[in-house]
Amino acid sequence: MTRYVAAAVLAAGVLLSTTVSAQDRHTGYYYPEPGTEETYQARARTLPESDRDRRLGFVVAFMGEMARDPAPQRFAIFAKGGEAEKLIIVALDDEVFATLFRARAVLAMLTSRVRASPLFAELGVQNLFTFYDLAKLIGYKQITVSDGRNWSHRVWIE
């Protein structure tokens, strides 16, 4: 009887770990398992025309803008998932995201950049919306930030 219980527990554990890894196949490839998570209740609603192409276009435009800066790139931004609904931000050096606090500071800087965007001005939300709200506007469901080595943090956008 004990062997059956042990076998059932082992089988359940294997099934559960398979389910978890199937849900996020990017963990262990682009970043370590998120050690912390939070949920951001967005002030924005997803724009009706937001789709995979728009989310990928955002990443291409943003990375293109960063590439024009002569300074070395400190982090990479890319989208993954079947609908490119996962935004991933990974440090490219050992300093920029050395702590979660530094990563949040970079996200605050990104808020400043997007508040200066024509989209926020057109919507009249440049003093209200954050980078997370922009993510919601274009349909991202989660943002994962990582130092690319030891830790990652996930933000669920609702």
C-alpha positions as CSV (number, residue, x, y, z in Angstrom):
1,M,0.0,0.0,0.0
2,T,2.8,2.4,0.9
3,R,4.5,1.7,-2.5
4,Y,1.3,2.6,-4.3
5,V,1.0,5.9,-2.4
6,A,4.7,6.7,-3.1
7,A,4.2,5.8,-6.8
8,A,1.1,8.0,-7.0
9,V,2.9,10.9,-5.3
10,L,5.8,10.5,-7.7
11,A,3.5,10.3,-10.7
12,A,1.6,13.4,-9.6
13,G,4.9,15.3,-9.1
14,V,6.1,14.4,-12.6
15,L,2.8,15.4,-14.1
16,L,2.8,18.7,-12.2
17,S,6.4,19.6,-13.1
18,T,5.6,18.7,-16.8
19,T,2.6,21.0,-16.7
20,V,4.5,23.9,-15.1
21,S,7.4,23.6,-17.6
22,A,4.9,23.3,-20.5
23,Q,3.2,26.5,-19.4
24,D,6.5,28.5,-19.5
25,R,9.1,26.9,-21.7
26,H,11.2,30.1,-21.6
27,T,12.2,29.5,-18.0
28,G,15.6,28.0,-17.9
29,Y,16.3,29.2,-21.4
30,Y,16.1,33.0,-21.3
31,Y,16.0,33.4,-17.5
32,P,15.9,31.3,-14.3
33,E,12.7,30.3,-12.6
34,P,11.0,33.5,-11.3
35,G,11.6,33.8,-7.6
36,T,9.1,36.6,-7.1
37,E,5.9,37.6,-8.8
38,E,3.4,40.5,-8.6
39,T,0.2,41.5,-10.3
40,Y,-0.3,44.9,-11.8
41,Q,-3.9,46.1,-12.1
42,A,-3.6,48.2,-15.2
43,R,-5.4,51.5,-15.7
44,A,-5.5,50.8,-19.4
45,R,-7.5,48.5,-21.5
46,T,-6.1,46.5,-24.4
47,L,-6.6,48.4,-27.6
48,P,-8.9,46.4,-30.0
49,E,-6.3,46.3,-32.8
50,S,-3.6,45.0,-30.6
51,D,-2.3,41.7,-31.9
52,R,0.8,39.7,-32.3
53,D,2.1,42.0,-35.0
54,R,1.7,45.1,-32.9
55,R,3.5,43.5,-29.9
56,L,6.4,42.4,-32.1
57,G,6.5,45.8,-33.8
58,F,6.8,47.4,-30.4
59,V,9.8,45.3,-29.6
60,V,11.4,45.9,-33.0
61,A,10.9,49.7,-32.7
62,F,12.1,49.9,-29.1
63,M,15.2,47.8,-29.7
64,G,15.9,49.9,-32.9
65,E,15.7,53.0,-30.8
66,M,18.1,51.6,-28.2
67,A,20.5,50.5,-31.0
68,R,20.8,54.1,-32.2
69,D,22.2,55.0,-28.8
70,P,26.1,54.8,-29.1
71,A,26.3,53.5,-25.5
72,P,26.5,49.7,-25.1
73,Q,23.1,48.1,-24.7
74,R,22.5,47.2,-21.1
75,F,19.4,44.9,-21.5
76,A,17.4,43.2,-24.2
77,I,13.7,43.3,-24.7
78,F,11.9,40.6,-26.6
79,A,8.4,39.0,-26.9
80,K,7.6,35.3,-26.7
81,G,4.6,33.1,-26.6
82,G,2.2,32.0,-29.4
83,E,0.7,35.5,-29.6
84,A,3.9,37.3,-28.4
85,E,2.0,38.0,-25.2
86,K,5.0,37.6,-22.9
87,L,7.5,40.6,-22.7
88,I,10.9,39.5,-21.5
89,I,13.6,42.0,-20.4
90,V,17.0,40.5,-19.6
91,A,20.2,42.3,-18.5
92,L,23.2,42.1,-20.8
93,D,25.7,43.0,-18.1
94,D,26.2,42.3,-14.4
95,E,25.3,45.8,-13.2
96,V,22.0,47.0,-14.6
97,F,19.8,44.4,-12.9
98,A,22.1,43.5,-10.1
99,T,19.0,43.7,-7.8
100,L,15.3,43.7,-8.2
101,F,15.4,47.3,-7.1
102,R,17.6,48.3,-10.0
103,A,15.4,46.4,-12.4
104,R,12.4,48.4,-11.0
105,A,14.4,51.6,-11.5
106,V,14.9,50.7,-15.2
107,L,11.2,50.0,-15.5
108,A,10.6,53.4,-14.0
109,M,12.9,54.9,-16.7
110,L,10.9,53.1,-19.3
111,T,7.8,54.7,-17.9
112,S,9.4,58.1,-18.5
113,R,10.3,57.1,-22.1
114,V,6.8,55.9,-23.0
115,R,5.1,58.9,-21.3
116,A,6.9,61.0,-23.9
117,S,5.4,58.9,-26.7
118,P,2.9,60.2,-29.3
119,L,0.5,57.4,-28.3
120,F,0.3,58.6,-24.7
121,A,-0.1,62.2,-25.7
122,E,-2.8,61.3,-28.2
123,L,-4.7,59.4,-25.5
124,G,-4.0,62.1,-22.9
125,V,-2.6,59.7,-20.4
126,Q,1.1,60.8,-20.3
127,N,0.8,61.8,-16.6
128,L,-1.2,58.7,-15.6
129,F,-0.1,55.5,-17.4
130,T,3.1,53.6,-16.8
131,F,5.2,51.2,-18.8
132,Y,3.0,48.4,-17.5
133,D,-0.1,50.3,-18.8
134,L,1.6,50.5,-22.2
135,A,2.1,46.7,-22.0
136,K,-1.6,46.3,-21.3
137,L,-2.6,48.6,-24.1
138,I,-0.8,46.5,-26.7
139,G,-1.9,43.2,-25.2
140,Y,1.0,41.8,-23.2
141,K,-0.2,39.6,-20.4
142,Q,3.1,39.3,-18.4
143,I,6.5,40.9,-18.1
144,T,9.5,38.9,-16.9
145,V,12.6,40.8,-15.8
146,S,15.9,39.0,-15.1
147,D,19.5,39.7,-14.4
148,G,20.2,36.8,-16.9
149,R,22.0,34.9,-14.3
150,N,20.5,34.3,-10.9
151,W,17.0,35.7,-10.5
152,S,13.9,36.7,-12.4
153,H,10.8,38.5,-11.4
154,R,7.4,38.2,-13.2
155,V,4.7,40.8,-13.4
156,W,1.2,39.7,-14.4
157,I,-0.7,42.4,-16.2
158,E,-4.4,42.4,-15.5
